[in-house]
Amino acid sequence: MALSRLHALPDNDLARGQALLIGPGADADLAVFDPERTQIVQHFFSDHKALADRGFQLVDEPQGQSALAVVFAPRSRDLAQARIAQAVAHLPEGAPLWIDGLKGEGIDSLLREMRGLLPVDEVHSRAHGKIFRVTLPGQGWLPAGWAAADIQAAPGMVTRPGVFSADGPDPGSALLAQHLPDKLPARIVDLGAGWGWLSAQILTRPSVQVLHLVEADKVALDCARRNITDPRAVFHWADALGFSLPEPVNGVVMNPPFHQSRAAEPRLGAGFIQTAARLLTGAGRLWMVANRHLPYEEPLCAAFADVQELGGDSRFKILTATGAGRGSQSRRGRRG
């Protein structure tokens, strides 16, 4: 497993007491940790659930002080710094802090950055990554800008480090918003709602009676709760691939993800399409944006009777589909 680097942790570190792990994924090899003495911070729904099912204690914010911590460094530099700052806030002076990450996701640059701040005790390289150890000195060494703080991403709207498109509205979502009709269905789902920018555009339509925001990243969803105070909005922390509602809806709007780490994974978008078809009435309609090169027409035609391209540009295409559950009769067209 990629995270077998954790076996480099010495027994005397592991024997110190409560461990704090920030950001491990569902596939993390955590065999060296005692679930009863380990707190985990993980805000992504499917990883959170998988780790909880393994008996670990999952927390939004660490409780009290821990004896050691492991930060799992993500690709986002800002999020990696925020995770380190969070760990440091819950460790005493002299405690070991381990930082683990993949070479392809910036662990080498993070290692250089940490070496510029304090001595690095150990470095272990294996499984396409590195894990290294620092011993925490007293206060004052951590740069002030590392702690997570609000980002003003749009007028009256905030994001946090590491969420998708944290610096502003995603260009694909902005293009999709331009192609939504003035009158939208009464019951809508924003599948993969992020921090709520696209949902806010949907809620400008008075025809909308209820909008379900579905998002797997709890940090992004918490931002959406702050950004959208419209009583028509209902928030769901959930994996879009398994999301369901008691009653079908009339519309789904989505800008589905298509990456797992750096690797393109179009099956994610195909899974979103299957969820949309399951959520919709037969007369309901899907609106989605996708990168132009992604082959989503095939899963759309498998799930819907009518699939059309509304427009787009050189980067993105805007697709719409209706007739959920009648994909065997699918036909494709284009509306300008």
C-alpha positions as CSV (number, residue, x, y, z in Angstrom):
1,M,0.0,0.0,0.0
2,A,1.2,3.5,-0.7
3,L,0.9,4.5,2.9
4,S,3.1,1.7,4.2
5,R,5.6,4.5,4.9
6,L,3.9,4.7,8.2
7,H,5.7,1.6,9.3
8,A,8.8,3.8,9.5
9,L,7.4,5.3,12.7
10,P,9.5,4.0,15.7
11,D,7.9,2.2,18.6
12,N,9.0,4.9,21.1
13,D,7.0,7.5,19.1
14,L,3.9,5.2,18.9
15,A,4.1,4.4,22.6
16,R,3.9,8.1,23.6
17,G,0.1,8.1,23.9
18,Q,-2.8,9.5,21.8
19,A,-2.0,9.9,18.1
20,L,-3.6,12.5,15.9
21,L,-3.9,11.8,12.2
22,I,-4.9,14.5,9.8
23,G,-6.1,13.6,6.3
24,P,-5.6,9.9,5.9
25,G,-7.5,8.3,3.1
26,A,-9.7,5.2,3.2
27,D,-6.9,3.0,1.9
28,A,-4.3,4.2,4.5
29,D,-2.4,1.4,6.1
30,L,-2.9,2.4,9.8
31,A,-2.0,-0.9,11.3
32,V,0.6,0.7,13.5
33,F,-2.0,2.8,15.3
34,D,-4.3,1.7,18.1
35,P,-7.9,2.9,17.2
36,E,-8.7,3.5,20.8
37,R,-5.8,5.9,21.1
38,T,-6.1,7.6,17.8
39,Q,-8.1,10.7,16.6
40,I,-8.5,11.2,12.9
41,V,-9.6,14.4,11.1
42,Q,-11.0,13.5,7.6
43,H,-13.6,15.7,6.0
44,F,-14.3,13.7,2.8
45,F,-17.4,11.6,3.3
46,S,-16.4,8.2,1.8
47,D,-13.0,8.3,3.5
48,H,-14.5,9.4,6.8
49,K,-17.1,6.6,6.7
50,A,-14.5,3.9,5.8
51,L,-12.1,4.9,8.6
52,A,-15.0,5.1,11.1
53,D,-16.1,1.6,10.0
54,R,-12.5,0.4,10.9
55,G,-13.1,1.5,14.5
56,F,-11.2,4.8,14.5
57,Q,-12.5,8.0,16.3
58,L,-13.3,10.6,13.6
59,V,-13.5,14.3,14.7
60,D,-14.1,17.6,13.0
61,E,-11.6,19.3,15.3
62,P,-9.0,17.4,17.5
63,Q,-9.9,17.2,21.2
64,G,-7.2,18.1,23.7
65,Q,-3.6,17.5,23.2
66,S,-2.0,14.5,21.5
67,A,1.4,12.9,22.0
68,L,2.3,12.7,18.3
69,A,0.7,13.6,15.0
70,V,0.9,12.5,11.4
71,V,-0.1,14.9,8.7
72,F,-1.0,13.4,5.3
73,A,0.1,16.1,2.9
74,P,-2.3,16.7,0.0
75,R,-1.5,18.2,-3.4
76,S,-2.8,21.6,-2.3
77,R,0.1,23.5,-0.7
78,D,-2.3,25.8,1.2
79,L,-4.2,22.8,2.6
80,A,-0.9,21.0,3.6
81,Q,0.2,24.1,5.5
82,A,-3.2,24.4,7.2
83,R,-3.1,20.7,8.3
84,I,0.4,21.2,9.7
85,A,-0.8,24.3,11.7
86,Q,-3.8,22.3,13.0
87,A,-1.5,19.5,14.2
88,V,0.9,21.9,15.8
89,A,-2.0,23.5,17.8
90,H,-2.7,20.1,19.4
91,L,0.9,19.0,20.2
92,P,3.1,19.9,23.2
93,E,6.7,21.1,22.9
94,G,9.0,18.2,22.2
95,A,6.3,16.1,20.5
96,P,7.1,14.4,17.2
97,L,5.3,15.5,14.0
98,W,5.5,13.2,11.0
99,I,4.5,14.5,7.5
100,D,3.7,12.0,4.8
101,G,3.1,12.5,1.1
102,L,3.7,11.4,-2.5
103,K,6.5,12.7,-4.6
104,G,4.1,13.6,-7.4
105,E,2.0,15.7,-5.0
106,G,4.7,18.0,-3.7
107,I,6.2,16.2,-0.6
108,D,9.8,17.2,-1.7
109,S,9.0,20.9,-1.8
110,L,7.2,20.6,1.5
111,L,10.2,18.9,3.0
112,R,12.4,21.8,1.8
113,E,10.0,24.3,3.2
114,M,10.0,22.6,6.6
115,R,13.8,22.4,6.6
116,G,13.8,26.2,6.3
117,L,11.8,26.4,9.5
118,L,13.4,23.8,11.8
119,P,15.6,20.7,11.8
120,V,14.2,17.6,10.2
121,D,15.1,14.5,12.3
122,E,14.4,11.6,9.9
123,V,13.4,11.1,6.3
124,H,12.2,7.8,4.8
125,S,11.6,7.3,1.1
126,R,9.5,4.5,-0.2
127,A,6.4,3.6,-2.2
128,H,6.7,6.7,-4.4
129,G,6.7,9.1,-1.5
130,K,8.4,10.3,1.6
131,I,7.7,10.6,5.3
132,F,9.7,12.8,7.6
133,R,9.8,13.8,11.3
134,V,10.3,17.0,13.1
135,T,10.4,17.6,16.8
136,L,8.3,20.6,17.8
137,P,10.2,23.4,19.5
138,G,8.5,26.2,21.5
139,Q,6.1,28.7,20.0
140,G,6.9,31.2,17.3
141,W,8.4,29.1,14.5
142,L,5.3,28.4,12.5
143,P,4.5,31.1,9.9
144,A,1.4,33.0,10.8
145,G,-0.2,32.5,7.3
146,W,-0.3,28.8,7.6
147,A,-3.5,28.4,9.7
148,A,-6.7,27.9,7.7
149,A,-8.5,31.1,7.1
150,D,-11.5,32.3,5.0
151,I,-10.9,33.1,1.4
152,Q,-13.1,35.7,-0.2
153,A,-13.9,33.8,-3.4
154,A,-16.9,35.8,-4.6
155,P,-18.9,38.8,-3.3
156,G,-20.4,37.7,0.0
157,M,-19.0,34.2,-0.4
158,V,-16.1,32.4,1.4
159,T,-14.1,29.3,0.8
160,R,-11.3,27.6,2.8
161,P,-7.9,26.2,1.7
162,G,-8.1,22.9,-0.2
163,V,-11.7,23.1,-1.4
164,F,-12.3,22.8,-5.1
165,S,-11.9,26.1,-6.9
166,A,-11.2,27.9,-3.7
167,D,-10.1,31.2,-5.3
168,G,-13.3,31.8,-7.2
169,P,-16.1,30.3,-9.3
170,D,-15.0,27.5,-11.5
171,P,-15.1,28.5,-15.2
172,G,-17.1,25.4,-16.1
173,S,-19.7,26.2,-13.4
174,A,-19.9,29.8,-14.7
175,L,-20.5,28.6,-18.2
176,L,-23.1,26.2,-17.0
177,A,-24.9,28.9,-15.1
178,Q,-25.1,30.9,-18.4
179,H,-27.0,28.1,-20.1
180,L,-29.5,27.4,-17.4
181,P,-33.1,28.4,-18.3
182,D,-34.8,31.3,-16.6
183,K,-37.4,28.9,-15.3
184,L,-36.0,25.9,-13.6
185,P,-38.0,22.9,-12.1
186,A,-39.4,23.2,-8.6
187,R,-37.3,20.4,-7.1
188,I,-33.6,20.4,-8.0
189,V,-30.4,18.7,-6.9
190,D,-27.0,20.3,-7.2
191,L,-24.8,17.2,-7.3
192,G,-21.3,18.0,-6.1
193,A,-22.3,21.5,-4.9
194,G,-18.9,22.6,-3.5
195,W,-19.0,25.9,-1.7
196,G,-22.3,26.8,-3.2
197,W,-21.7,29.3,-6.0
198,L,-23.7,27.4,-8.7
199,S,-26.4,26.8,-6.2
200,A,-26.7,30.5,-5.5
201,Q,-27.3,31.0,-9.2
202,I,-30.0,28.3,-9.3
203,L,-31.7,30.0,-6.3
204,T,-32.1,33.3,-8.3
205,R,-35.0,31.5,-10.1
206,P,-38.2,32.0,-8.2
207,S,-39.6,28.8,-9.8
208,V,-37.3,26.7,-7.6
209,Q,-39.1,25.5,-4.4
210,V,-36.3,23.3,-2.9
211,L,-32.7,22.8,-3.8
212,H,-30.7,19.9,-2.4
213,L,-26.9,20.7,-2.2
214,V,-25.0,17.4,-2.2
215,E,-21.3,17.6,-1.4
216,A,-18.7,15.0,-0.1
217,D,-16.2,17.6,1.2
218,K,-17.5,18.7,4.6
219,V,-15.3,21.8,4.6
220,A,-16.8,22.9,1.2
221,L,-20.3,22.1,2.4
222,D,-19.8,24.2,5.6
223,C,-18.8,27.1,3.4
224,A,-21.9,26.6,1.4
225,R,-24.0,26.7,4.5
226,R,-22.4,30.1,5.3
227,N,-22.7,31.4,1.7
228,I,-26.4,30.4,1.2
229,T,-29.0,31.3,3.8
230,D,-32.0,30.8,1.5
231,P,-34.6,28.6,3.3
232,R,-35.1,26.7,0.1
233,A,-31.6,25.2,0.4
234,V,-31.2,21.7,2.0
235,F,-27.6,20.6,2.7
236,H,-26.4,17.0,2.5
237,W,-22.9,15.8,3.4
238,A,-22.9,12.6,1.3
239,D,-21.1,10.7,-1.5
240,A,-22.8,11.7,-4.7
241,L,-22.4,8.2,-6.1
242,G,-24.6,6.7,-3.4
243,F,-26.9,9.6,-2.7
244,S,-30.7,9.1,-2.8
245,L,-33.9,10.9,-1.8
246,P,-37.2,9.6,-0.7
247,E,-39.0,11.2,-3.7
248,P,-37.7,11.9,-7.2
249,V,-36.8,15.4,-8.3
250,N,-37.5,17.4,-11.5
251,G,-34.0,18.6,-12.2
252,V,-30.3,17.9,-11.5
253,V,-27.5,20.4,-12.2
254,M,-23.9,19.3,-11.9
255,N,-20.2,20.0,-12.6
256,P,-18.9,16.5,-11.8
257,P,-15.3,15.9,-10.8
258,F,-13.1,13.8,-13.1
259,H,-9.8,13.5,-11.1
260,Q,-8.6,11.2,-8.4
261,S,-5.4,13.0,-7.2
262,R,-3.7,13.9,-10.5
263,A,-5.1,11.0,-12.5
264,A,-8.1,11.7,-14.8
265,E,-10.9,9.3,-13.9
266,P,-13.9,9.8,-16.2
267,R,-15.7,7.0,-14.4
268,L,-16.4,9.5,-11.6
269,G,-18.4,11.6,-13.9
270,A,-20.2,8.5,-15.3
271,G,-21.1,7.7,-11.7
272,F,-22.6,11.1,-11.2
273,I,-24.6,10.6,-14.4
274,Q,-26.0,7.3,-13.1
275,T,-27.0,9.0,-9.8
276,A,-28.7,11.9,-11.7
277,A,-30.7,9.4,-13.7
278,R,-31.7,7.6,-10.5
279,L,-32.8,10.9,-8.8
280,L,-34.9,12.2,-11.6
281,T,-38.5,11.6,-12.7
282,G,-38.8,10.3,-16.2
283,A,-39.7,13.8,-17.4
284,G,-37.0,15.4,-15.3
285,R,-34.0,17.1,-16.8
286,L,-30.2,17.0,-16.2
287,W,-27.9,20.0,-17.0
288,M,-24.2,19.4,-16.7
289,V,-20.9,20.8,-17.8
290,A,-17.8,18.7,-18.7
291,N,-14.4,19.2,-20.2
292,R,-14.8,18.8,-23.9
293,H,-12.5,15.8,-24.2
294,L,-14.4,13.7,-21.7
295,P,-16.5,10.9,-23.2
296,Y,-19.7,11.4,-21.3
297,E,-22.1,11.1,-24.2
298,E,-22.0,7.3,-23.9
299,P,-23.0,7.0,-20.3
300,L,-25.6,9.7,-20.9
301,C,-27.1,7.8,-23.7
302,A,-27.1,4.7,-21.7
303,A,-29.1,6.4,-18.9
304,F,-31.4,8.9,-20.7
305,A,-33.7,8.8,-23.8
306,D,-32.7,12.2,-25.1
307,V,-29.2,13.7,-24.9
308,Q,-28.3,17.1,-26.4
309,E,-25.4,19.5,-26.4
310,L,-26.5,23.0,-25.6
311,G,-23.3,24.7,-26.4
312,G,-19.9,25.5,-24.8
313,D,-16.5,26.6,-25.9
314,S,-13.1,25.1,-26.6
315,R,-12.7,23.9,-23.0
316,F,-16.1,22.9,-22.0
317,K,-19.4,21.4,-23.3
318,I,-22.8,22.0,-21.8
319,L,-25.0,18.8,-22.0
320,T,-28.6,18.3,-21.1
321,A,-30.6,15.0,-20.9
322,T,-34.1,13.9,-20.1
323,G,-36.0,10.6,-20.2
324,A,-34.2,8.9,-17.3
325,G,-34.4,5.2,-17.3
326,R,-35.1,4.9,-21.0
327,G,-31.6,4.9,-22.3
328,S,-32.1,2.0,-24.7
329,Q,-34.2,4.4,-26.8
330,S,-31.5,7.2,-26.6
331,R,-31.0,9.7,-29.4
332,R,-28.4,12.4,-29.6
333,G,-28.7,15.9,-30.9
334,R,-27.6,19.5,-30.5
335,R,-29.4,22.6,-29.6
336,G,-27.8,26.0,-30.2
